[in-house]
Amino acid sequence: MTSQPTAPAAELSGRIRGGPSDLLHEELLAPQFRFEVRHLLDHYIAIEKTLAAEYARMGVLSTAEARSVAVLLDQAGPETLTARPDDNMSDIAFALERHVTAGLPTPLPRWHVDRSRNDLQACAQAMFGREQITRLAAALRDLCAVVLERAEETRTSPMPGYTHFQAAQIITPGFHLAAVAEQLLHTQQRLLHAYDGMNACPLGAGAMAGQELPWDRARMARMLGFDRPQPNALTAVASRRWSAEATAELSLLGAALSRFATDLLTWGGSEYGFIELPDELSGISSAMPQKKNYPVLERIRGRTAHLTAFHADVLLGQRNTPFCNLVEVSKEAGTHVLAAFDSAHGTVRLLTEVVRRVGFRADRMRAVCEREYLGGFSLANALTLSEGAPWRTAQVVAGKYVVSAAGAGAPPHPGEPDLLARAAAEHGLTLTDPAGLLADAFDVDRGLTRLASTGSAHPDAVRQALRTQRDTHEELAAAWDRRSETVRAGAAETARALEPTPQIPAARNSTDAGSGRRPGTGER
């Protein structure tokens, strides 16, 4: 392969004499062209139609001419656009221009006057990014809805909660899932903020310094579904901060989901056995027939690592570059943005199905709660509040009791009152009802119902939290719907602007009307 030039380009520029070499075409331009035709073409067409409508508003083109451009743009597609170094320099903007020019019945010399590819490309990429964020937000809403549903189903089933990999206190799957829902709602709010932050239209910025015709940038922004034009022309073409910010959110989401996936992997291990997935979401061992594995959970956790890598890729691609329009930033730094969104979307879909289908084994979870001394904190509280022991002393007494009871092989419930009385006596305490203290502290169900603070694992507190979360979930869904409606309304406005002007019949002459003649004629 050489870098010899192809035949001269068809007069796209007077600055260079030929099109790109075969090497540039094959390694750089053709792959980029294929990507843009597949993922950005609809956005390029929408932008070009908006520009045509603006040309008509400014009187640069007539409405009929602008409409003829729009009709030809609507006919463009993967089957009509080809990367050709000799004709369009393997560039999608030039390919669209050639497609329209070739189809016009008469040339339109003013079409594309005062235009640049820089803001065109920046705008198409922003619309693509906006679309990807919206798609992921929808998948997150589906996941959150399933999490909320399963949380309600399991908010009364005791299970051990862990700190430092040790059984610590009694919680429920519903309580844990409510924490997951909180994270998902938080991520959706951050994605909404990212969407609003990037929803400033680059169109009308030109190459970098603005344009010479009086483009109505606010109108163009509205037609393309943006909230506003990007205020600074340089920022409009130089910045791709949206891709760094969006992938940062994916990275944070991935870190959070990896932790939940780790919990599921742990709960699904044979030593725990708290959960079970259906056979169609499970795997086997080729050598050990007794095993039922959950590789889907490993896949989910493994995929979350990619999200951080994709963010780092975007960030490093932009780092130390001058603040102007650059292929290095606009194309190379964004190479894996779609892969990042696809990976996040697929991960969320997989996790949604896992949460929907997972079974929680109440018997196994309760058995661990009954086996472990998970009421130690409650016992210390009771020693202080009921028996008057100083708090730190109560902690010591409770700890000594657990050690002695475990050493004696005594179950946590109903416990060994004599051992508790002995531990208390070592610190000068005489207990009035050691048996009652133990029976209450280590009762599994009381471990949930004694909780009194908001946000706790008490089933009623979880129900209240879920109610609030469902309200937030609905508000976020409505917020995303409003943004999607803004995009649809903009497209409708563009279509109306390019509609043929209706012909209004001439007013009837009063003489004609009184004579019974047809207007404008001498006929009766």
N, C-alpha and C positions, 0 to 999 in steps of 0.2 A: 504493500500500500504506500502510495506517495502522496504528497500534498500539492500535486500539480493542479492548476485551476481548470475548471470546466469551461464550457463555452460561455461567451459573454452573457451576463444577465440582461433581461429584456428591459433595459433603460429604467431601472429603479433608482439608480444613482449615477451621478457623473464623477463621483470621487474615486471609485475603483472600477477597474475595467472588466471584471468578471465576477461570476458567482463563487460561492465557497467551494473549496476543494472536496474531492470525494471523501477524504479522511475526516474533515470537519463535518460533512454531511452525515456520514455513517456513525461517527462517535458522539457527536454533540447535537446537531441540529435535527436530524430525523427522529431520534428518540424523544427530544423535547416536543417536536411537532406532533408526534403520535399521542403523547401525554396530553397536550393542550386540546387536540381535537376531541379526545375522549372525555376530558374532565372540565375544560374551560370554554369550549366552543359556544355553548348556549349563552354564557356570560359575555363573550366577545360580541355575539350577535345582538344581544340586548343593549350593549353599550353603543354599538354602531347605529342601531335604530334610534336610540336616544339622541345621538349626535345628529342624525338626519333630521329629527324633529326640531332640534335647535337651529340647524341650518335654515329650515323653513321659517322658524320664528324670526330669525335675523334677516330674512329676505335673501340669503345667499343662494338658496334653492327655492323653487316653488314647492308648494305642498304636493303637487303631482309628481315632481321630480324626486322629492324626498320619499314619497310612497313607492315609486318605482325602485329606489334603492332598497327599501325595506322588503319589498316582495322578493327581490333577488337574494337578500340576506336570509330570508326564511327558507330559501331553496338550498342553502349551503349545508353540507353535512359531510360525514366521513367519506361518503362515496363520491363527493364532488371536489373535495379538497385534498391535494396531494403535495407532499414536500418535494419541490423541484428546484434544485440549485440554479438551473438555467432560466427559470421563469419567475420564481418567487423567493429565491435565496433561502428556501426551506424554512420560511418564517410564516406563522399563521396569520399575522396582520397583513402581510403582503399577499398571501394566498386569498384572503377574503377580498382584498382590494381588487385583485386580478379577476376573481370570480364575478364580482359585481360589474366591473368595467366591461368584461367580455359579454355580459348579458344585456347591457343597456342598448336600447334601440338607437339612441343618439348619445354622443359623449356628453358628460357633465364636467366641464373643466374646473368648476369651483368645488366639486366634491372632494373632501379631505384637505381643503385649504386650512391653514392655521392649526394643523394637527400634529401630534407626536405619538409614537408608539409607547413612550415611557409611562404617561398617565393611563393610557389604554390598558397596558399590561398590569400596572399596579391596581387598577380598578377591577379587572377580571380576577386577579388573584385574591383581592379582598372579598369579592363576592363568593369565590370558591371557599375561602376560609370561613366566611359567615355560614355558608351552606353546611360545611363539615361540623361546625360547632352545633348548629341546630340539629343535625342528625344524631350526634352523640348525646345531646341533651334529651332527645326523645327516647333513646335507649336507656339512659339513666332514669328517666321517669318510669319506664316499664319495670326496671329493676327495683326501684324504690317502692312501687306499688305492690310488688310481690313480697318484698321484705316487710312492709307494713302489715300485709295480710297474714304472713306466717308469724310475725311477732304477736299479733292478737291471738292467734291460735295457741301459742306456747307460753303465754305470760304467766301461767299458774303452775308450770311444771318445774319443780326444784332441780337445780343442777349446781355443781360446784363451780365457783369462780376462782380464778387462779391469779396469784401475784408471785413474781420471781419463780415461776414454774412449779409453785407449790399450791395445793388446795388452800383457799383462804376464807371465803365466805359463801353463803348460799345466794345464788341468783337464779335466773330462769333464762331459757333460750330467748324468750320474748324481750327480756331486758337487754340482752346482748344485741339482739337484732334491732332494737330501738336505737342503740348506739350506732349501728351501721346505717340506719335510716338517717340519723342526724348528720353523718358524714356525707351521705349521698345528697341530701338537701343542701348542705353547705357547698358541695362541689357544683351543684346546679346554679346556686346563687352566684358563685364565682364565675362560672361560664357565662351567665347572663351579663355580668359586669364586663367580662372580656368582650362579649359580643357588642355591647353598647360602646365600649372603648374604641373598637375598631370600626364602628359603623359610621365613619366619616369618609365621604366620597373623594377619591383622588382626581376624578375626571375634571378637566379644565385647568389642571396645573401645567399642562404642556410638557416640555422636555425637563424643565426644572425651575424656570423663572416666571411662569405664567404665560398668557396668550394675548394676542393682539386684537382679536375680535371680542365683542362684548357678550361672551357666553354667560348664560344664566346658570351659574353653578348650583344654586339652591334648587332650581327646577330640575336640573339633570340628576342631582342627588336624590331628590324625591322620586323621580321616575324609576330610578334603579333601586329603590327601597332603602336608601340610606337616611339617617336622621338629619344629616348636615353635610356640607362640603368640608373637606380637610382645609383648615384655615391657611396653612402655609404651603405654598407650591413646592418648595424643596422637600419638606416632610412628606408630602403626598407621593413623590416618586422615589425618595431615598429610603424611607423607613419601611421595614417589614417587621416592626415590633409585634404586630399581631401574631405572627407565627411563633415568635419566641414566647409571648405571653400565653398563647393557647397551648403550646406544648408544655409549658411550665405547669399549667393546670392538669394536663394529662399525667405528667410526672408525679405530681402530688396525689392525684387520684390513684395512680398505680401503687404508690407507697402505702396508702391506706388500705386498698383492696388486698395487697399482699399480706397484710397483717390478719385480715379476716380469713383469707385463704389458709394461712398458717394455723389459725384456730380450728378451721374445719378439718385440715389434715391431721391435727392432733386429736381431735374428737373422734375421727374416723379410724384411728390406729387401734390395733387389736387390744392394747392394754387399757384403752378407754372404752371404745365401743359405744360412744354416745350417739352416733349418727349412722345412718345407712343410706346409701344411694341405690336406686333401682339398677337392675342388671344392665340396662341399655346405656347407663352412664358410668359403668364400671369396667374394669379390666381384669385380666387373669395373669397368672404366672405360667409360663410354658413348661416349667419343671416342677413346681410345687402345687399340686392340685387342690390343696386346702385353702389357697389364698384367693381373696377377692380384693383387688386393688382399686384405688381411685385416682388413676393418672390424670383425669380431667382437672382435679384440684392442683396437681403439679403443673399442668399446662397453664392454668389460670395464674398461679403465682409466678411461673417462669415468664409469662408474657408481660407481667407488670414491670419487669426489669427493663424490657425494651423501651418502655415509655420514657424512662429517665435518659436512656441512651439517645433516643430521638431528640429530646429537648437539648441535650448537650451538643448534638450535631448541628442543630439550628443555631444555637448560641455561638458556637465556635466558628460557624460559617460567616457570621456577621461581625465577629470580633476583629478589631484592628483594621477595619475597612474605612475608607473615607466616606463621609456622609453625602452621598450623591447617588444618582442612578447607576447601578453596577449589575452586570450579569452575575457576578460572584455572589451578590446578596439576593437578587431577585430570582435567580434560577438555582445556582449551586447550593446556596444555603437552605433552600426550600426543597431539596431533592427528596427528602424523606418525610415531609409533612403529611402527605396522604397516607403513607405507611403508618405513621404515628396514629392518625385518626382511625384507620382501618384496624390496627392492632387494639386500640382502646375499645372500639365498637365491638369487635369480636370477643374481647375479654368480658365485656359487660353482658353480652348475649349469653355467653357460656355460664357466667355466674348467675344470671337470672334463672336459667333452667335448673341449675344446681339447687338454688334456694327454693324454687318452686317444688322440686321433687324430693328434696332431702327429708328423711324421716328421723325424728328425734326419739331415742329409746328411753322413755321415762323411767323404766325399771332400773336400767344401768346407771342413769344419772342419780336417782334417789339412793341407790345402794352405796354410791361413793359418799353422798351427803351423810348417810347414816354411819358410815365407817370412819369418816374423818371427824376430828374434833373442831368443827367449823363454828361452834358457838363460843369459842374462847373469848372473843371480844365482848359478846353479850354477857358472859359470866363476870368478866372484870367490871363491866358497867354495873351489873346488879350488886356486886360486892360493895361498890362505892355508894350507889343510890339507895340500896335497901339495908346494907349492913354497916354503913358508915366508914368503910375502909378508905384511907387515902388512895387517890387514883393510882399512883405508881406502885403502892403496896398491893393494891388489887391486881395489877398486872403481874406482879411477882407471884402472888398466891395462885392466880389462875394458871400461870405457866408451870408452877411446881405441881399443881394438881394434874395437868395434862400429862406431864412426864411420869408421875407415879401411876396414874390410871392406865396409860398405855403400857407401862412396864408390867402391870399386873394383868394385862389382857382384858381389861374391863371395856365394854362398849361405851361410846359417848352417852348414849341414852339407854336406861335411866341414870347410868353413872354409879359412882361409889361415894356416897355421902361421907363415910368415915374418912376417906382419903382427903376429901376437901376440908373437912373440919380439922384434920391434923395439919394440913398445909397452912390453914388460917391461924391455928394456935401457935405455930412457930413464929408468927409475927404479932402475937398478943391479941388476936381476934377470936371472939367466941360467936359463932354463927347461930342464928335462931332457927334457920330452916335450910340446912345444906341440901337436903333432898329436893326441896322445892326449887332451889336455885339451879341445880343441875337439870332437873326435869324440864324447866322452862328454857334454859340457855341452849340445850342441845336437842331440842325438839325441832325437827327439820322444817315443818310447816311454819312454826313460830319464827324461824329464822327469816322468813319473808314478811309475815304479817306484823311483826313488832316494829318494822321499819316505818318511820314517821315523816321523814323529810321528803320534800318534792324532789323528783328526779331519781328516787330510790328504786330498788328492785321490788318493792311492794306491788303486787299485781294491780291494785287500784291506781297507784302512781304511774305504772307503765301504761295502763289504759288511758289515763289523762294525757300522758306524753304523746301517745300514738294519736290521740284525737287532735292535738295541736299540730303534730307532724302532718297529718292528713290535710288539715287546713292549709298549711304551708305548701304542701304538694300541689293542691288545687290552685293556689295563687300563682305558683311558678308555672304551672301548665297554662294558665290564662295569660301570663306575661309572655310566654313563648308564642302563644297563638296570636297575640297582638303584633308581635314582630313579624311573624309570617304573613299576617294580613297586610302589613305595611308594604312588604315586598310585592304581594299580589296587586295591591292598589297602585303601586308605581308602574307595574307592567301594564295595567289597564289604562292608566293615563297616557303612557307612551302609545299604545294602540289607538286610543282616541285621537291623539295628536296627528297620527298618520292616516286617519280615515279620509276618504274623499270628501271635499266640501259639498254639502247638499245644495242642489240647484233650487233656488227659491223662484216660484213662478212670478212673472210680472203682474203687478196690480191691474185689475180690469179698469178700462177707461169708462168713465161715467156715461158717456154718450153711447158707447157700445152696449153697456149694461141696459140702458133704457130702450135701445132700439131692438134688442133681441138678437143683434149680430154677435158672432163669435169674436172674442177680443182680438183686436189687431187686424181684422179682415173686413171685407165688405159683404161677407156672406151672412145669410140669415140661418 
